[in-house]
């Protein structure tokens, strides 16, 4: 239950002396674990917020990429400023 709650092994090692196994789940044996549990809750909240922000930025990038209409490698290379390839006629430029 503790790893499933997002706690790492170091925190679990600190909390184990204060929990008892009542059969189905671990139960708190003392309230001294509350500060640690609140700290871990805040840490997980911060991580979740950061992940949601990253997902929002990724969604925006996907939307901008879709709207740009750039679909082939040569067009992507041109947008990235890479040198244009030459075709068989010797004329430089996109194909």
ABEGO torsion letter per residue (X at the ends): XAAAAGBBAAAAAAAAAABBBAGABBBBABAAAAAAAAAAAAAAAAAAAAAAAAAAAAAAAAAAAAAAGBABAAAAAAAAGBBBBBBAAGBBEBX
